[in-house]
Amino acid sequence: MPILRRTRDNAGYQGSSSEIIAWNDDGTVKSIKQGRPEVGCSVRVGTVTAGTFSNIDWWMTTEVTEIMEDTPDKVRFKTKNSEYVWQV
């Protein structure tokens, strides 16, 4: 189950779905695919249905600017305004 956590405060989400979202220049969605964080794309982790015992259903980052660490079960990366760890 994918986990996405912001390193400065451990905020984030754990869910059954991990989506990589590419954007057009005008801010509209270009594509959405399942997978691991990629530079230039946002990362959204959530549930296919509503979150159980939570007031949110997903967590999404701004665009990834740098991959700092990439192992088979973890990716540490920076976005435009934060640093995250994504795990499976």
C-alpha positions in Angstrom: 0.0 0.0 0.0 1.6 3.3 -1.1 2.5 5.9 1.6 3.3 9.5 0.9 4.7 11.7 3.8 6.1 15.2 3.9 9.4 15.1 5.8 9.0 18.4 7.7 5.8 17.4 9.6 5.0 13.8 8.6 1.7 14.9 7.0 0.5 12.9 4.1 -1.6 9.9 3.3 -1.6 6.1 2.9 -3.9 4.5 0.4 -4.5 1.8 -2.2 -3.7 4.1 -5.2 -0.6 6.0 -6.3 -1.0 8.2 -9.3 1.6 10.2 -11.3 0.0 13.3 -12.8 1.5 15.2 -15.7 0.4 18.7 -16.5 -0.1 20.8 -19.6 1.4 24.3 -19.7 -2.1 25.8 -19.0 -2.5 23.8 -15.8 -4.9 21.2 -17.1 -4.2 17.5 -16.6 -2.1 16.0 -19.5 -2.1 12.4 -18.2 -2.5 10.2 -15.2 -0.8 6.9 -14.7 0.0 4.5 -11.9 3.5 4.4 -10.7 6.4 6.0 -8.9 7.3 9.7 -8.5 8.7 11.3 -11.7 10.4 14.7 -12.2 7.9 17.2 -13.6 4.8 15.4 -12.3 2.6 15.6 -9.2 2.2 12.6 -7.0 -1.2 11.7 -5.6 -1.8 8.9 -3.0 -5.3 8.0 -2.0 -8.1 5.5 -2.0 -10.2 4.3 -4.8 -13.3 4.9 -2.6 -13.7 7.4 0.3 -11.1 7.3 3.1 -12.0 5.2 6.1 -11.7 6.9 9.5 -10.2 10.0 7.8 -11.4 13.5 6.8 -9.4 13.3 3.5 -9.4 10.8 0.6 -6.0 11.6 -0.9 -2.9 13.7 -0.7 -1.3 15.4 -3.8 2.1 17.1 -4.2 3.1 20.0 -6.4 5.4 19.0 -9.3 8.5 16.9 -8.4 11.7 18.9 -9.0 14.3 16.5 -7.9 14.6 12.8 -7.1 17.1 12.5 -4.2 16.9 8.8 -3.4 15.3 6.0 -5.4 15.3 2.4 -4.0 13.0 -0.5 -4.9 10.6 0.4 -1.9 11.2 4.1 -1.4 11.6 7.4 -3.3 12.7 10.6 -1.5 12.0 13.7 -3.6 11.7 17.4 -3.6 8.7 19.4 -5.0 8.4 23.1 -5.7 7.7 23.7 -2.0 8.4 20.5 0.1 10.3 17.3 0.5 8.6 13.9 0.6 9.1 10.2 1.0 7.0 7.8 -1.1 7.0 4.2 0.0 5.4 0.9 -1.1 
